[in-house]
Amino acid sequence: MTLATLQWFDRRSMTLATLQWFDRRSMTLATLQWFDRRSMTLATLQWFDRRSMTLATEGRSMPDDPSFSTQSIHGQSVDDPENRPASLPIYQSAGWVFRDLDEVDAIYERRAPGAIYGTDGLPNILALEAVVAKLEATDAALATSGGMAAFLATFLATLSHGDRVVASRDLYGNTTRLLDDLKRFGISTSFVDATDLETVRRDLADGAKLVVVETISNPRMRVAHIPKLAALAHERGALLVVDNTFAGPYHCQPSILGADVIIESVTKFFGGHHDLVVGAVAAREEILGPIRTIAVRSSMVPGAFDAWLAARSIQTLEPRMERSARNASELASWLAGHDSIRAAHYPGLADHPDRDASAATLRRGHGAMLAFEIDGGREAVNRMLGELSMVRLVLSLGGTATTLSHPATSSHRALSKTQREALGIHDGFLRLSVGIEALDDIKSDLARGLSVLA
Ligand SMILES: Cc1ncc(COP(=O)(O)O)c(C=O)c1O
């Protein structure tokens, strides 16, 4: 039984006997409330229940002689099943029916559970938010239409004209560009090397509202020392915003390490099957409340089907992450020793520059993302792609299949050539999202691709 139901009972001063009876019946709270508003007795309710009637049968019926169009609209009514479905149904509905204005007030004021609109209170969105909040270990979470919507809602709710942001220079290209876009609204961003804590400390001395970093950076695989960055941000009264997309909560729970706002592109490992675009923000309720208001007000939320698909996929997050991270660790060591590879980047490699940060920030391994560099630029990349049969060029990540991407022409295309070169993202820089296929199959496909570079 939900806390809201219990609170409703409490507000009505109902007896424990009624509560226990209700609990045994699997009757919905809406039915009970309908009875209550009519001051019906428990005896009437029990009579109603013995006949296995549902409240839907109490609803409106069609006119005596309905027209063709009325029948096509109202002729689809069906009683709710008496028992519950084993899986949460897809609530593909933009509007919800209210019995009267008192029910509208009660649901708006959160005195009774219920949905208001397709963007507000939709059960599939609530289910997704509940599981994301649990996995991120935060009070609450907000589901958004994508990872970038999660960022925009956060920026709109926390920043005003004249504010300053300190951000890692090593971010997903669109996050960098979104921060650049905020200049038009009088919000400036200083981009720093977030792995150099002294630089971050110096930059924060000028004051900032937010510090923005990625747990594992896209695409250079640098790892943020979240506990130390949180301490630095908090010393200066700033909030630490962490994009946790590459690690996901399986490898890192930034809130436990001191981060204030966690952004996830649910499109990636949470979704995990290359078939949806959804985002999420997780935070303490006092921070998340205004972010949710902006996102719901501007419809920056997912549709029912995408929210359902994301929540369904999260059920297998742990086995997928466990297997793809194990594959990635093996592949990173193999690629690092391969003759055709100029450099390999993976937080689990012994020569990775952020070993201390990884130990403080990551758990259960080092994730399923890695990057490597080859000589020969664009032409060599195309030659290699021509030899691959299983690993395909896909401009996303985090799915069951191993995929390659080329940051210079995709995730970091929005940056200038100079900005890319400053980050070391040249035309021979490739990013690999490792899937859950058999390791030997991934390895032999990549080996075939790399063989043409010798
Ligand atoms: C690290 C990171 N953050 C955010 C995003 C944006 O997420 P979405 O595509 O769900 O809007 C991406 C997309 O690739 C990403 O890689």
Ligand as a Chemical Component Dictionary entry (heavy atoms), coordinates in Angstrom:
data_LIG
# 
_chem_comp.id                   LIG 
_chem_comp.type                 NON-POLYMER 
_chem_comp.pdbx_formal_charge   0 
_chem_comp.three_letter_code    LIG 
# 
loop_
_chem_comp_atom.comp_id 
_chem_comp_atom.atom_id 
_chem_comp_atom.alt_atom_id 
_chem_comp_atom.type_symbol 
_chem_comp_atom.charge 
_chem_comp_atom.model_Cartn_x 
_chem_comp_atom.model_Cartn_y 
_chem_comp_atom.model_Cartn_z 
_chem_comp_atom.pdbx_ordinal 
LIG C1 C1 C 0 28.019 12.224 -22.010 1  
LIG C2 C2 C 0 26.726 12.608 -22.685 2  
LIG N1 N1 N 0 25.878 13.426 -22.062 3  
LIG C3 C3 C 0 24.700 13.802 -22.628 4  
LIG C4 C4 C 0 24.357 13.363 -23.889 5  
LIG C5 C5 C 0 23.061 13.814 -24.518 6  
LIG O1 O1 O 0 22.056 12.884 -24.326 7  
LIG P1 P1 P 0 20.767 12.738 -25.264 8  
LIG O2 O2 O 0 21.240 12.341 -26.622 9  
LIG O3 O3 O 0 19.955 11.697 -24.544 10 
LIG O4 O4 O 0 20.091 14.081 -25.280 11 
LIG C6 C6 C 0 25.220 12.505 -24.575 12 
LIG C7 C7 C 0 24.874 12.034 -25.928 13 
LIG O5 O5 O 0 25.641 11.420 -26.618 14 
LIG C8 C8 C 0 26.453 12.125 -23.967 15 
LIG O6 O6 O 0 27.316 11.309 -24.588 16 
# 
loop_
_chem_comp_bond.comp_id 
_chem_comp_bond.atom_id_1 
_chem_comp_bond.atom_id_2 
_chem_comp_bond.value_order 
_chem_comp_bond.pdbx_ordinal 
LIG C1 C2 SING 1  
LIG C2 N1 SING 2  
LIG C2 C8 DOUB 3  
LIG N1 C3 DOUB 4  
LIG C3 C4 SING 5  
LIG C4 C5 SING 6  
LIG C4 C6 DOUB 7  
LIG C5 O1 SING 8  
LIG O1 P1 SING 9  
LIG P1 O2 DOUB 10 
LIG P1 O3 SING 11 
LIG P1 O4 SING 12 
LIG C6 C7 SING 13 
LIG C6 C8 SING 14 
LIG C7 O5 DOUB 15 
LIG C8 O6 SING 16 
# 
